[in-house]
């Protein structure tokens, strides 16, 4: 119930206005969001690289219904990619792109505009010497996102995809994408979805995650294991060993600000660890989904606000 309420709040303009206007919110958001500018994103990348970790940078924004704003998002990605190249950090960072932020949700030619805009970002990534991963959003966009992925991979075969284990279709999508050269980030999922398309119980999602992990780790692609769950981390290590995967043959991914000690531990043990670093001023939807994912996040938020009240 709490998770559903928070996910509903993530799409509420009234709740958004209240949260964004609260002066006590900012210091808490800083735990999960690296800053508002490309310079902030590059600084976070540099700090994580010094500790042996890679990053994927997400310029925050989604559900864009204005073509000009979509173009601004493209320019923001091109700017941060150029900055990564100039700083010599392109081998330590890539970017993650929500297609709804670059035009997918536009009422006229949205899919074509998103493809064209994503292509511009991929060109900038190639010039900088790094890669792009397409984030996955709610289930209504899955087919469109995978279609754009296929089109982009004609010219940029390294473009990565995200699959969400709570969707009933995902195990088959994993089979389709577990091919040579394919990069797939597997996460549990962070949107409110109907039971007709998604598993509702945590135990069902966990079992689906393990099934999908097995498919990816036994396949020919490059799995990116996105989880903070200690049990899933241990299962992933066991499945990777059974599949004959070396430490270079897959990576773990975790969110900026969540379980940093575990991130340090995995990196220190020689595992590839990539941190998902969000930045920008459109942080509200992202922040609310982080609260919904783990009750501990909400408790931290509440304690922080009370402590500053």
N, C-alpha and C positions, 0 to 999 in steps of 0.2 A: 504493500500500500504506500509506504513512504517513498519507495523508488518511483512508483507511478506518479505520485504527486510532484516529485521533483522534476521528472521528465516533462510533465504537463506545464510546470512553471517555466521550464526552459523555453517554451513557445509562447508564454504570456507576456504581452507588452506591458500590462499593468505591474506585474511582479518585477519585470525587468527594470521598469522606471524606479521602483522602490529600492531595489538592490543597488543599481548603478548610482543612485543619488545619495546613498548612505556613505558618509565619509569613513566609517569604520570598515567598509568592505575592502578598500584598496590594499591594506597591508596583508589581508588574508589571500586575496587573489594573487599577490606577488609570489606566493608559495608555488602556484601552479603555472603562472604565466611569466615568461622571462623578461618582458618589457613591452614597449610599444613600437620600437623602431628596428630597422635592419641592423643598426649598430649594436643594439641590445642583443639581438639574435646571434650576431657574430661573436660578441663577448661571451655569451653563454656557451657557444660552440668551442671557443678557445679554452675556456675553463674546464669543460668536460674532456676535451682532447688531452689536456695536461694530466688528467687522471685516467687516461687509457680508454676513454669511451667515445663512441661515435654519436652523431645526432641526426635527427630528421626534423626539419624546420617547417612549422605550419603557420602561415600567415592567416590569422583568424578572420573568419567571415564565412557566411553560408546563406543559402536561400536568397541570393541576390536577384532582385526583380528589375534591375536597372542596368542597361548595357554599359553605361559609362562607369558605373561602380565595378562591374566585372573587368573592364579594361584597366581600371586603377589597381585591381588585385593582380592582374597579369604584370603590370609595371612594378608592383611591389616585389613580386617573385623574381623578376629579372634583376632588380636592384640588389636583392639579397644574394642572388647567385653570383652576380658580378663582384660583390664584396667578399664572398667566400673565396672566389678565385684570386682576388687581389691579396687577400690575407694568407694565401697558401693553405687554406683549410678545406678545399674541395674534396680531398680524399678522406676527410673525416665527417663530412656532412652531405646529406641529400635534402630534398624538399618533399613534403606531403601536400597534396592539393585536393581540396574538396571541389568537385565539379560544379556544385550548386553555387559556389562562390565566383565561378568564371562563366556563368551564363546558362547552365543546364536547366534552371528553373524559369527562364524567360518564356513568356507565353507564345512567342513567335520565333521559330528556328532556334530554340534554346539548345538542342543537342548539337546542332552544327556550330553554333557560336562557341559552345563549351569545347568542342573538338578543336576548332581553330585556335582558341585561346590556350588550351592545353598544349597544342603543338608549339606555340610561341615559347611557353615555359620550358618545354623539352629541348628546344633549340638552344635556349640560354643555358640549360643544364649541361648539354653536350659541349658547348663552348667553354664552360667553366671546368669541365672534367668530372662531372658527377651525374647523379640520376634523379629520377622522379618516381614517387609512388602515389597512385590515385587512392585517396581515402574513400571508404564506403560510407554511405549515409543510410537513411531508412529504406525499407525493402522496396518501396515504389520506384526507387532509382537504380536498383541492382542491375536489371537487364540493360538499361541505358549506359551505365558505367562500364559494364563488361564489354559492351559494343564499342564504346569509345576506346577502351583499352586495346581491343583487337586492332582498331584502325591505327592507333598510335604505334603499336609494335611493328607495323610494317616498316617504318623508318627508324623507330627507336625500340629495338627488341628488349632493351633493359628496363623498360617502364614496369614498375611494380604494381601489384594489386593488393587490396585488403579484402579479406573474407571474414564474415562474422559467424561464429559457431552457433549462435542461438537461432539462426535461420534453418529451417528444415531442409532447404535445398543445398546447404553449404558443403556437405560431404561430397556430393556429385560435382559441385563447382571446383572443389579441391582436386578431384580426379582429373577434371578437364584442364586444370592449370598446372598440375605437377609434372611439367615437361622441361626438357633441357633449356636453360637460359631464363626460365620463368622465375620471377621473384614474387613470393606471396607472404604477406603479413597476416597471420591468423590471430584474431582477437575474439573475445566473447560477444561483444555487441553492447551498444550504449543508447539505443533508442527504444521508445515504447512501440511494441509491435503486437498485432493481433495473434491469438493462439492458432489461427488457421495457417500462419506462415512461420511462426516462431515457437520454440520451446519456452514454456513459462516457468517451470520449476528449475531451481539452481542445479539440482542433481542431473536433470536432463541436459542442461547446457554443458555441464562438466563432462558428461559422457560423450556428447557430441564433439566437444573440444578435443578429447583424447582420440576419438575416431578420425577426426580431421587431421590431427597432428601425425598420426600413424601414416595416413595417406601421403602427406607432404614429405615427411622424413624418409619414407621408402621410395618416393618418386625421384625424378631427375632434376627438379628445380632447386631453388635456394629458399628454404623456409625461414621466415622471420617470426619468432615465437613471442607474441605480445601478451604478456600476463604478469601480474604481481602475485599470483597465487603460489605459495611455496610448494604445494602438492603438485601443481601443474608443471612447475619448474623441474622438480625431481622426475616426474614422468617423462618430460621432454628429454632430459639427459639420458634416461634409461632407453627410451625409444631411439634416440640418436645413436647410442652405443650399439644397440642391436642392429641398426641399419648400416653400421659401419661409417657413420658420419664423423669427420674430424672436427676440431673446434672451428676451423675455417669454413666448414660446410653448412653452417646455419648460424643464426644469431638470436639473442634475446632482445626484446624491446620493452622498455618501461617508460612511464610518463614522468616528465620533469616534476620534481617535488614529491613524488610518491615512492616510498621505500628506498631512499637514497643509500642507506647502508647496504641493502641487498644489491643494489646496482654496483657499489664499490666492491662488494665481495665477489660477485660473478666476474667482474673485470679483472680483479686481482688473481683469480683462479685460472685466468687465461681464456675465458669464454668471450666471444664477441658480444658486446652490450651496446645497444643504441638507445639513446634517450630521445623521446618525442618531445620536442621543445616548441611550445606554442608562444606566439608573440603577436602584438597588435592591439588596437583598442576595441575590437569587436569580440570581447572575451566572454560575454554573458552566457551564451548557449553552451560553450565549451565548459565553462566553470560549473554550471548547473549539472551537466552530465557527469562531471568528476564527483560532485557531491552525491549523485544518485548511485554511482557505482559501488561505493563502500560507505556503510554507516559511520565508520571511523572518520571519514572525511567531513561528514556533516557535524559530528561531535566536535571535531577540531575547529570548524568554522564557528559553531555556537560558542565554544569556550573562548575563542579569540575575540569575538564581538563582546561577550560579557566582560572579558578581562580589560577591554578598552572602554567599556561603558562607564 
